[in-house]
Amino acid sequence: MARLPRLNLANIPQHIILRGNNRQICFFDEQDYKVYLAKLKEFSEKLLVAIHAYVLMTNHVHLLATPSDKTGVSRLIQRLGAYYVRYINKKYDRCGTLWQGRYKSTLVDNEGYFLTVSRYIEMNPVRANMVEHPAAYSWSSFHRNALGIPIELITPYEIYQSLGNTDQARQKSYLALFEQQISESTLKEIRESINHGWVLGNDRFKAQIEITTGRQTTSKLRGGDRKSRQYLHKQKNQML
């Protein structure tokens, strides 16, 4: 089956995942993490891609970012990936690829989903049983978003900014979100959306993206259901 083109739109947040080839390690020591983050900051600023959340795991990377144009994320990942592979190959006297094929991404609805994806990203080390709390993991944006530790790479998104009138209030509100677990159904929704290149959002958001791109944004219903009057009526109502 041919790969669907990525859904890349300007000014809409994207959840992005890059995995190591065959899930092998991509970061071998502390300096590797620092180099990756420094180049992520450099390239994201040059390409006008705002980074809102991130986590660098040992064998993969999660980003939550908003590009100023539809090619921004693709160019960012290409430049960053190429630089980092050269850096690793030279440092460890190795050759060949480091990343596993194409990166994965999905558009994220800012209403009801953005902060959940941000929390999902920063909770990765906890779900992987590497730490008991995200504050104990060094290589994530949790330290900026929840604790207020300066990370110049991070650009707060408008939904995050609306959490309070001051930095301290926003951090307190954001930290409070971590007191509740993300439901299994939401975890499944996040994972399926990015693994299949679908859209993560409510029905209205998905319908708007389909109109804009001419592409499906979620799994197809079976033929009979999709062609039914009920289905067509629902699609029409979504755009009202």
Backbone as CSV, one residue per row, in Angstrom:
resi,resn,N_x,N_y,N_z,CA_x,CA_y,CA_z,C_x,C_y,C_z
1,MET,0.843,-1.192,0.000,0.000,0.000,0.000,0.882,1.246,0.000
2,ALA,0.569,2.215,-0.874,1.358,3.438,-0.957,1.191,4.258,0.321
3,ARG,2.275,4.926,0.712,2.214,5.756,1.900,1.391,7.005,1.625
4,LEU,0.550,7.366,2.589,-0.189,8.617,2.472,0.757,9.784,2.710
5,PRO,0.585,10.875,1.987,1.409,12.052,2.266,1.099,12.589,3.650
6,ARG,2.107,13.158,4.289,1.881,13.706,5.616,0.928,14.897,5.559
7,LEU,0.215,15.080,6.638,-0.654,16.253,6.769,0.189,17.370,7.374
8,ASN,0.646,18.285,6.544,1.458,19.409,6.981,0.723,20.705,6.678
9,LEU,0.349,21.429,7.717,-0.322,22.711,7.557,0.356,23.754,8.439
10,ALA,0.388,24.973,7.949,0.997,26.047,8.723,0.143,26.379,9.941
11,ASN,0.824,26.713,11.032,0.195,27.254,12.242,-0.737,26.285,12.950
12,ILE,-0.570,24.992,12.694,-1.314,23.964,13.420,-0.308,23.048,14.112
13,PRO,-0.445,22.817,15.408,0.526,21.987,16.133,0.611,20.577,15.569
14,GLN,1.798,19.992,15.675,2.030,18.620,15.251,2.723,17.841,16.368
15,HIS,2.281,16.623,16.561,2.983,15.668,17.412,3.889,14.856,16.500
16,ILE,5.175,14.815,16.803,6.180,14.213,15.928,6.967,13.165,16.704
17,ILE,7.223,12.025,16.066,8.045,10.973,16.666,9.135,10.550,15.689
18,LEU,10.361,10.477,16.186,11.480,9.904,15.439,12.009,8.738,16.253
19,ARG,12.199,7.600,15.616,12.692,6.413,16.316,14.054,5.997,15.781
20,GLY,14.862,5.426,16.658,16.131,4.881,16.238,15.922,3.662,15.355
21,ASN,16.836,3.428,14.437,16.744,2.294,13.535,16.669,0.994,14.331
22,ASN,15.633,0.203,14.050,15.397,-1.041,14.796,15.298,-0.783,16.301
23,ARG,14.829,0.426,16.635,14.669,0.849,18.039,15.983,0.829,18.820
24,GLN,17.084,1.030,18.102,18.387,1.061,18.755,18.641,2.427,19.388
25,ILE,19.615,2.487,20.275,19.922,3.703,21.020,20.386,4.815,20.083
26,CYS,19.910,6.027,20.361,20.299,7.217,19.599,21.132,8.192,20.429
27,PHE,20.996,8.098,21.745,21.728,8.979,22.648,22.560,8.105,23.590
28,PHE,23.876,8.297,23.543,24.777,7.404,24.253,25.353,8.018,25.522
29,ASP,25.454,9.340,25.569,25.919,9.990,26.795,25.282,11.370,26.909
30,GLU,25.560,12.055,27.997,24.916,13.326,28.277,25.183,14.368,27.195
31,GLN,26.382,14.361,26.647,26.724,15.330,25.619,25.862,15.156,24.371
32,ASP,25.501,13.925,24.036,24.661,13.682,22.861,23.303,14.373,23.009
33,TYR,22.711,14.263,24.178,21.431,14.937,24.424,21.583,16.454,24.271
34,LYS,22.658,16.989,24.817,22.886,18.432,24.765,23.081,18.916,23.332
35,VAL,23.842,18.156,22.546,24.073,18.529,21.148,22.763,18.515,20.375
36,TYR,21.963,17.483,20.584,20.688,17.371,19.865,19.783,18.551,20.195
37,LEU,19.677,18.892,21.467,18.805,19.996,21.872,19.324,21.334,21.355
38,ALA,20.636,21.504,21.352,21.215,22.753,20.849,20.925,22.928,19.362
39,LYS,21.063,21.850,18.598,20.803,21.941,17.155,19.302,22.032,16.877
40,LEU,18.488,21.408,17.706,17.038,21.550,17.572,16.653,23.010,17.739
41,LYS,17.221,23.667,18.724,16.950,25.093,18.934,17.417,25.908,17.734
42,GLU,18.622,25.648,17.265,19.182,26.413,16.138,18.326,26.269,14.882
43,PHE,18.017,25.037,14.508,17.273,24.813,13.272,15.816,25.247,13.387
44,SER,15.224,25.050,14.555,13.823,25.455,14.719,13.681,26.966,14.627
45,GLU,14.653,27.696,15.137,14.610,29.153,15.036,14.795,29.606,13.591
46,LYS,15.717,28.974,12.878,15.961,29.344,11.484,14.748,29.057,10.603
47,LEU,14.064,27.962,10.882,12.948,27.527,10.049,11.592,27.972,10.591
48,LEU,11.608,28.744,11.684,10.388,29.304,12.274,9.400,28.200,12.672
49,VAL,9.925,27.208,13.363,9.104,26.137,13.932,9.150,26.283,15.449
50,ALA,8.027,26.567,16.067,7.976,26.742,17.516,7.889,25.389,18.203
51,ILE,8.771,25.152,19.172,8.783,23.900,19.936,8.092,24.147,21.275
52,HIS,7.041,23.375,21.546,6.253,23.567,22.766,6.546,22.510,23.829
53,ALA,6.873,21.306,23.404,7.152,20.218,24.341,8.058,19.214,23.646
54,TYR,8.858,18.511,24.453,9.734,17.483,23.893,10.131,16.494,24.972
55,VAL,10.550,15.333,24.534,11.256,14.401,25.396,12.242,13.628,24.525
56,LEU,13.470,13.515,25.004,14.480,12.703,24.333,14.633,11.422,25.130
57,MET,14.105,10.334,24.589,14.292,9.021,25.193,15.577,8.410,24.639
58,THR,15.999,7.300,25.163,17.265,6.731,24.705,17.229,6.329,23.246
59,ASN,16.053,5.887,22.755,15.996,5.401,21.373,14.915,6.070,20.524
60,HIS,14.314,7.139,21.027,13.371,7.879,20.201,13.131,9.275,20.774
61,VAL,12.483,10.106,19.960,12.242,11.504,20.303,10.778,11.833,20.061
62,HIS,10.184,12.577,20.979,8.843,13.139,20.799,8.955,14.659,20.780
63,LEU,8.247,15.289,19.844,8.172,16.744,19.790,6.719,17.176,19.638
64,LEU,6.392,18.326,20.196,5.121,18.995,19.934,5.495,20.374,19.418
65,ALA,5.195,20.635,18.146,5.721,21.829,17.492,4.698,22.427,16.538
66,THR,4.841,23.721,16.294,3.978,24.414,15.346,4.834,25.105,14.293
67,PRO,4.702,24.727,13.020,5.469,25.376,11.949,4.768,26.630,11.450
68,SER,5.536,27.586,10.978,4.947,28.799,10.413,4.571,28.604,8.948
69,ASP,5.075,27.538,8.319,4.640,27.172,6.973,4.586,25.658,6.874
70,LYS,3.940,25.151,5.845,3.644,23.723,5.791,4.865,22.837,5.575
71,THR,5.997,23.405,5.174,7.203,22.603,4.982,8.164,22.678,6.161
72,GLY,7.812,23.480,7.161,8.736,23.743,8.257,9.181,22.508,9.016
73,VAL,8.222,21.655,9.400,8.571,20.466,10.187,9.421,19.504,9.370
74,SER,9.057,19.278,8.114,9.835,18.369,7.269,11.271,18.833,7.117
75,ARG,11.452,20.126,6.886,12.803,20.648,6.727,13.585,20.600,8.038
76,LEU,12.885,20.855,9.143,13.530,20.780,10.452,14.041,19.378,10.725
77,ILE,13.197,18.383,10.550,13.594,17.007,10.837,14.707,16.550,9.905
78,GLN,14.644,16.961,8.646,15.681,16.578,7.687,17.037,17.159,8.081
79,ARG,17.085,18.444,8.369,18.353,19.080,8.711,18.898,18.591,10.046
80,LEU,18.021,18.500,11.023,18.438,18.047,12.344,18.921,16.604,12.295
81,GLY,18.160,15.749,11.592,18.537,14.348,11.500,19.864,14.157,10.813
82,ALA,20.079,14.868,9.711,21.335,14.733,8.963,22.516,15.196,9.807
83,TYR,22.360,16.319,10.491,23.453,16.816,11.334,23.784,15.824,12.439
84,TYR,22.739,15.332,13.094,22.976,14.472,14.255,23.589,13.133,13.849
85,VAL,23.198,12.596,12.713,23.796,11.345,12.239,25.283,11.540,11.972
86,ARG,25.642,12.648,11.333,27.065,12.924,11.084,27.825,13.053,12.397
87,TYR,27.210,13.738,13.352,27.843,13.919,14.660,28.080,12.572,15.347
88,ILE,27.064,11.725,15.390,27.183,10.425,16.054,28.186,9.528,15.331
89,ASN,28.114,9.485,14.010,29.012,8.620,13.253,30.472,9.022,13.445
90,LYS,30.715,10.316,13.479,32.093,10.780,13.689,32.558,10.516,15.118
91,LYS,31.699,10.800,16.080,32.082,10.661,17.484,32.357,9.209,17.858
92,TYR,31.540,8.298,17.342,31.648,6.892,17.751,32.234,6.005,16.652
93,ASP,32.803,6.635,15.635,33.474,5.914,14.558,32.580,4.822,13.980
94,ARG,31.410,5.230,13.601,30.446,4.311,13.024,30.002,4.842,11.663
95,CYS,29.202,4.085,10.960,28.685,4.538,9.673,27.245,4.045,9.516
96,GLY,26.568,4.570,8.520,25.209,4.117,8.255,24.166,4.973,8.923
97,THR,22.938,4.508,8.788,21.800,5.280,9.284,21.668,5.177,10.793
98,LEU,20.928,6.107,11.362,20.657,6.107,12.798,19.159,6.048,13.058
99,TRP,18.388,6.737,12.199,16.948,6.826,12.376,16.207,5.770,11.561
100,GLN,15.058,5.391,12.040,14.240,4.354,11.403,13.285,4.986,10.398
101,GLY,13.677,5.026,9.145,12.803,5.487,8.081,12.262,6.884,8.308
102,ARG,11.029,7.100,7.871,10.397,8.411,7.968,9.940,8.693,9.401
103,TYR,9.985,9.964,9.756,9.398,10.329,11.042,7.874,10.237,10.933
104,LYS,7.215,10.124,12.076,5.753,10.063,12.120,5.225,11.358,12.711
105,SER,4.056,11.763,12.237,3.484,13.006,12.754,1.973,12.997,12.608
106,THR,1.334,13.827,13.406,-0.108,14.020,13.322,-0.442,15.447,13.717
107,LEU,-1.455,16.012,13.074,-1.933,17.328,13.457,-2.720,17.214,14.762
108,VAL,-2.589,18.222,15.613,-3.205,18.184,16.945,-4.163,19.358,17.114
109,ASP,-5.392,19.049,17.465,-6.407,20.055,17.767,-6.018,20.755,19.067
110,ASN,-6.039,22.095,19.044,-5.648,22.794,20.271,-6.738,22.788,21.326
111,GLU,-7.955,22.452,20.955,-9.056,22.420,21.916,-9.209,21.020,22.504
112,GLY,-8.775,20.853,23.731,-8.979,19.591,24.418,-7.917,18.534,24.165
113,TYR,-6.985,18.797,23.260,-5.990,17.787,22.924,-4.551,18.252,23.122
114,PHE,-4.287,19.520,22.881,-2.905,20.007,22.922,-2.230,19.717,24.264
115,LEU,-2.861,20.115,25.349,-2.244,19.926,26.661,-2.139,18.454,27.029
116,THR,-3.051,17.641,26.536,-2.973,16.196,26.781,-1.774,15.599,26.065
117,VAL,-1.536,16.018,24.834,-0.369,15.509,24.095,0.924,15.989,24.745
118,SER,0.940,17.234,25.190,2.117,17.745,25.888,2.417,16.905,27.125
119,ARG,1.382,16.597,27.876,1.545,15.770,29.074,1.937,14.337,28.692
120,TYR,1.342,13.817,27.636,1.696,12.480,27.147,3.191,12.397,26.833
121,ILE,3.701,13.422,26.168,5.115,13.454,25.797,5.994,13.473,27.037
122,GLU,5.686,14.345,27.975,6.549,14.511,29.148,6.420,13.365,30.147
123,MET,5.358,12.548,30.005,5.196,11.384,30.881,5.852,10.122,30.314
124,ASN,6.439,10.217,29.145,7.052,9.034,28.538,8.048,8.327,29.452
125,PRO,8.962,9.028,30.107,9.925,8.335,30.981,9.258,7.599,32.135
126,VAL,8.115,8.108,32.596,7.383,7.438,33.678,6.734,6.167,33.155
127,ARG,6.076,6.253,31.988,5.459,5.055,31.411,6.495,3.995,31.068
128,ALA,7.721,4.428,30.762,8.795,3.490,30.437,9.487,2.956,31.687
129,ASN,8.982,3.348,32.860,9.536,2.899,34.151,10.994,3.308,34.333
130,MET,11.352,4.452,33.749,12.706,4.971,33.924,12.801,5.848,35.166
131,VAL,11.708,6.528,35.488,11.626,7.386,36.672,10.219,7.276,37.238
132,GLU,10.048,7.730,38.473,8.728,7.697,39.097,7.942,8.975,38.855
133,HIS,8.653,10.049,38.504,7.989,11.330,38.266,8.728,12.037,37.140
134,PRO,8.026,12.762,36.253,8.709,13.409,35.126,9.776,14.408,35.540
135,ALA,9.674,14.972,36.743,10.680,15.917,37.217,12.040,15.256,37.391
136,ALA,12.057,13.935,37.532,13.309,13.208,37.749,14.035,12.886,36.439
137,TYR,13.419,13.213,35.314,14.043,12.934,34.022,14.553,14.241,33.426
138,SER,15.829,14.267,33.063,16.475,15.524,32.685,16.099,16.040,31.308
139,TRP,15.758,15.127,30.388,15.713,15.513,28.983,14.288,15.690,28.462
140,SER,13.533,16.537,29.143,12.177,16.838,28.680,11.807,18.265,29.032
141,SER,10.765,18.754,28.376,10.288,20.118,28.583,9.480,20.280,29.858
142,PHE,9.262,19.201,30.595,8.518,19.283,31.853,9.140,20.323,32.777
143,HIS,10.448,20.402,32.782,11.143,21.311,33.694,10.796,22.776,33.402
144,ARG,10.521,23.080,32.137,10.096,24.448,31.776,8.596,24.631,31.968
145,ASN,7.819,23.720,31.432,6.369,23.900,31.417,5.724,23.788,32.794
146,ALA,6.263,22.900,33.622,5.651,22.654,34.935,6.410,23.288,36.089
147,LEU,7.721,23.438,35.945,8.544,23.895,37.063,9.140,25.278,36.862
148,GLY,9.054,25.804,35.649,9.542,27.152,35.400,11.040,27.282,35.241
149,ILE,11.739,26.170,35.087,13.186,26.224,34.851,13.418,26.694,33.413
150,PRO,14.209,27.722,33.202,14.359,28.281,31.852,14.903,27.259,30.845
151,ILE,14.191,27.133,29.721,14.652,26.353,28.569,14.349,27.213,27.346
152,GLU,15.371,27.819,26.777,15.174,28.775,25.696,14.534,28.141,24.463
153,LEU,14.697,26.847,24.305,14.115,26.145,23.162,12.593,26.250,23.127
154,ILE,11.964,26.315,24.301,10.505,26.204,24.395,9.807,27.533,24.118
155,THR,8.789,27.467,23.267,7.892,28.588,23.012,6.504,28.191,23.517
156,PRO,6.004,28.827,24.557,4.672,28.470,25.083,3.586,28.699,24.035
157,TYR,2.669,27.738,23.917,1.562,27.852,22.975,0.413,28.599,23.644
158,GLU,-0.506,29.117,22.839,-1.584,29.964,23.360,-2.455,29.249,24.388
159,ILE,-2.688,27.949,24.202,-3.506,27.211,25.171,-2.794,27.121,26.514
160,TYR,-1.490,26.904,26.471,-0.702,26.898,27.708,-0.753,28.277,28.362
161,GLN,-0.613,29.330,27.561,-0.616,30.683,28.099,-1.924,31.018,28.800
162,SER,-3.012,30.395,28.346,-4.326,30.692,28.921,-4.537,30.035,30.284
163,LEU,-3.578,29.249,30.742,-3.720,28.554,32.022,-3.618,29.493,33.214
164,GLY,-3.111,30.694,33.006,-2.985,31.631,34.118,-2.518,32.989,33.645
165,ASN,-2.538,33.967,34.556,-2.150,35.336,34.216,-0.669,35.605,34.431
166,THR,0.015,34.697,35.129,1.454,34.840,35.362,2.137,33.516,35.047
167,ASP,3.450,33.574,34.907,4.204,32.348,34.652,3.985,31.336,35.775
168,GLN,4.018,31.827,37.002,3.856,30.927,38.148,2.474,30.280,38.152
169,ALA,1.448,31.052,37.816,0.088,30.509,37.787,-0.048,29.467,36.683
170,ARG,0.546,29.733,35.529,0.479,28.777,34.423,1.205,27.480,34.777
171,GLN,2.353,27.613,35.384,3.112,26.420,35.776,2.353,25.592,36.808
172,LYS,1.738,26.261,37.761,0.966,25.561,38.792,-0.220,24.829,38.176
173,SER,-0.921,25.480,37.259,-2.075,24.856,36.607,-1.645,23.680,35.749
174,TYR,-0.539,23.856,35.048,-0.038,22.775,34.193,0.411,21.587,35.034
175,LEU,1.122,21.843,36.116,1.575,20.779,37.002,0.395,20.011,37.579
176,ALA,-0.692,20.709,37.867,-1.875,20.060,38.430,-2.471,19.042,37.476
177,LEU,-2.269,19.225,36.180,-2.790,18.265,35.194,-2.175,16.881,35.383
178,PHE,-0.976,16.827,35.910,-0.272,15.556,36.067,-0.787,14.748,37.263
179,GLU,-1.679,15.338,38.028,-2.270,14.605,39.151,-3.276,13.567,38.668
180,GLN,-3.737,13.709,37.435,-4.679,12.753,36.859,-3.998,11.971,35.748
181,GLN,-4.235,10.683,35.719,-3.678,9.841,34.677,-4.418,10.045,33.363
182,ILE,-3.693,9.889,32.272,-4.329,9.902,30.959,-5.030,8.563,30.776
183,SER,-6.278,8.582,30.383,-7.054,7.346,30.264,-6.481,6.437,29.184
184,GLU,-6.747,5.158,29.314,-6.270,4.192,28.316,-6.850,4.485,26.938
185,SER,-8.106,4.922,26.903,-8.721,5.226,25.612,-8.038,6.414,24.939
186,THR,-7.633,7.410,25.742,-6.934,8.567,25.181,-5.530,8.188,24.743
187,LEU,-4.854,7.360,25.524,-3.534,6.872,25.117,-3.623,6.154,23.778
188,LYS,-4.637,5.323,23.638,-4.831,4.587,22.390,-5.091,5.548,21.237
189,GLU,-5.915,6.563,21.487,-6.241,7.544,20.453,-4.993,8.300,19.992
190,ILE,-4.151,8.705,20.941,-2.915,9.411,20.606,-1.992,8.526,19.786
191,ARG,-1.831,7.281,20.220,-0.901,6.369,19.537,-1.397,6.005,18.137
192,GLU,-2.683,5.746,18.017,-3.212,5.381,16.703,-3.148,6.548,15.731
193,SER,-3.392,7.739,16.215,-3.380,8.906,15.328,-1.997,9.125,14.735
194,ILE,-0.956,8.966,15.530,0.380,9.227,14.997,0.924,8.039,14.226
195,ASN,0.584,6.841,14.632,1.072,5.660,13.907,0.484,5.567,12.505
196,HIS,-0.743,6.083,12.343,-1.410,6.003,11.042,-1.400,7.337,10.294
197,GLY,-0.817,8.370,10.905,-0.805,9.669,10.248,-2.167,10.319,10.174
198,TRP,-3.055,9.996,11.136,-4.374,10.594,11.163,-4.310,11.941,11.890
199,VAL,-5.474,12.496,12.182,-5.570,13.771,12.894,-6.090,13.507,14.296
200,LEU,-5.517,14.198,15.271,-5.949,14.052,16.658,-6.780,15.272,17.033
201,GLY,-8.091,15.066,17.140,-8.950,16.182,17.467,-10.412,15.791,17.452
202,ASN,-11.272,16.770,17.659,-12.705,16.497,17.642,-13.207,16.417,16.204
203,ASP,-14.478,16.060,16.046,-15.031,15.846,14.706,-14.994,17.108,13.848
204,ARG,-15.271,18.250,14.458,-15.262,19.498,13.693,-13.861,19.794,13.164
205,PHE,-12.863,19.610,14.014,-11.477,19.848,13.607,-11.086,18.914,12.462
206,LYS,-11.443,17.641,12.589,-11.122,16.674,11.539,-11.805,17.037,10.230
207,ALA,-13.058,17.460,10.312,-13.788,17.841,9.104,-13.144,19.045,8.433
208,GLN,-12.698,19.992,9.219,-12.034,21.177,8.671,-10.732,20.793,7.967
209,ILE,-9.980,19.875,8.561,-8.726,19.436,7.940,-9.008,18.687,6.643
210,GLU,-10.061,17.871,6.630,-10.406,17.139,5.412,-10.786,18.102,4.286
211,ILE,-11.527,19.149,4.616,-11.903,20.142,3.619,-10.655,20.845,3.079
212,THR,-9.735,21.179,3.964,-8.530,21.916,3.583,-7.579,21.080,2.747
213,THR,-7.426,19.798,3.112,-6.399,18.969,2.478,-6.945,17.996,1.441
214,GLY,-8.262,17.721,1.496,-8.829,16.725,0.602,-8.426,15.309,0.960
215,ARG,-8.047,15.095,2.213,-7.572,13.792,2.663,-8.344,13.334,3.872
216,GLN,-8.498,12.013,4.014,-9.143,11.481,5.200,-8.277,11.761,6.415
217,THR,-8.904,11.920,7.553,-8.175,12.264,8.773,-8.259,11.186,9.836
218,THR,-8.993,10.112,9.549,-9.111,9.016,10.495,-9.412,7.752,9.717
219,SER,-9.575,6.636,10.403,-9.819,5.384,9.705,-11.150,5.435,8.972
220,LYS,-11.202,4.792,7.826,-12.418,4.785,7.029,-13.465,3.869,7.651
221,LEU,-14.700,4.319,7.594,-15.798,3.427,7.961,-16.000,2.417,6.844
222,ARG,-16.702,1.356,7.124,-16.997,0.377,6.080,-17.902,1.002,5.031
223,GLY,-17.809,0.508,3.820,-18.483,1.119,2.684,-19.936,1.437,2.921
224,GLY,-20.704,0.486,3.431,-22.129,0.708,3.636,-22.398,1.822,4.607
225,ASP,-21.609,1.863,5.688,-21.799,2.912,6.679,-21.397,4.263,6.111
226,ARG,-20.302,4.280,5.363,-19.779,5.531,4.858,-20.726,6.184,3.860
227,LYS,-21.454,5.379,3.116,-22.339,5.909,2.097,-23.752,6.170,2.609
228,SER,-23.985,5.854,3.844,-25.339,5.991,4.378,-25.726,7.451,4.533
229,ARG,-27.063,7.697,4.534,-27.549,9.058,4.732,-27.134,9.594,6.096
230,GLN,-27.102,8.692,7.067,-26.737,9.114,8.422,-25.318,9.657,8.433
231,TYR,-24.407,8.965,7.750,-23.012,9.406,7.698,-22.903,10.774,7.007
232,LEU,-23.573,10.910,5.844,-23.505,12.152,5.099,-24.115,13.298,5.885
233,HIS,-25.201,13.012,6.600,-25.838,14.043,7.421,-24.895,14.493,8.533
234,LYS,-24.191,13.550,9.134,-23.244,13.878,10.204,-22.125,14.761,9.678
235,GLN,-21.587,14.412,8.496,-20.513,15.197,7.907,-20.979,16.622,7.608
236,LYS,-22.194,16.764,7.135,-22.720,18.093,6.828,-22.866,18.927,8.103
237,ASN,-23.371,18.288,9.152,-23.582,19.010,10.401,-22.286,19.466,11.032
238,GLN,-21.198,18.715,10.804,-19.909,19.064,11.376,-19.395,20.405,10.872
239,MET,-19.835,20.766,9.680,-19.339,22.000,9.081,-20.245,23.197,9.325
240,LEU,-21.378,22.984,10.031,-22.302,24.085,10.309,-21.794,24.958,11.464
